[in-house]
Amino acid sequence: MSKYEVKNAQGQAADSVELAEGVYGIEPNIPVMHQVVVAYESSLRQGTHSTKNRSAVSGGGVKPYRQKGTGRARQGTIRAPQWTGGGVVFGPTPHKHIKRANNKMKKLAMRSALSGKVADNELVLLDALNFDEISTKKAAKLLKALGLEGKRVTVIVDDEDVNTYLSFRNIAKVLVFGASEANTRILLDNGALVMTTAVAKYFEEVLA
């Protein structure tokens, strides 16, 4: 694909880089992205939701009143669903919410997400993220220089770059992840995706 602009810490164009067509230039597969994101979010659910049905509610072992002669409808237990304090009908019970998505689908979804960001001009490539020390002030200044101040931004950093991770972590509306943590939902859930050229090349290697 054509070269993509690379910016420096001052928000100015510093260079350009050739991105792999197969990772950053494909036609986004929307159904696969949706399926992978749904599977990911389902895996986050604990599945511990629970209610008691009429057999699990305590009490109610005695018939509340005689069968005939009262003028009321017959009742066998005060723990039936129509009674206050009775069991719940068709309530949720603990179960797993796991949905499967194979590795081929996950990679296609991530390639589609990255290609979509390039097509929408929402991918911001930097030549480097040089944080010799932890500095949220410096991180905020960088976002302002890039024109991303106050926007929902996802920053992908090198897994070993702890200073950069900690510098961006406390900024409002900014999410920061290591490159190995990235998934389709993380890449999509933002208004701008920021990463260095080194991270971009990492994705080319693992998603090829």
Summary of the structure (lengths in Angstrom):
residues: 208
radius of gyration: 26.9
end to end distance: 14.7
largest distance: 92.2
contacts: 555
relative contact order: 0.18
helix: 34%
strand: 14%
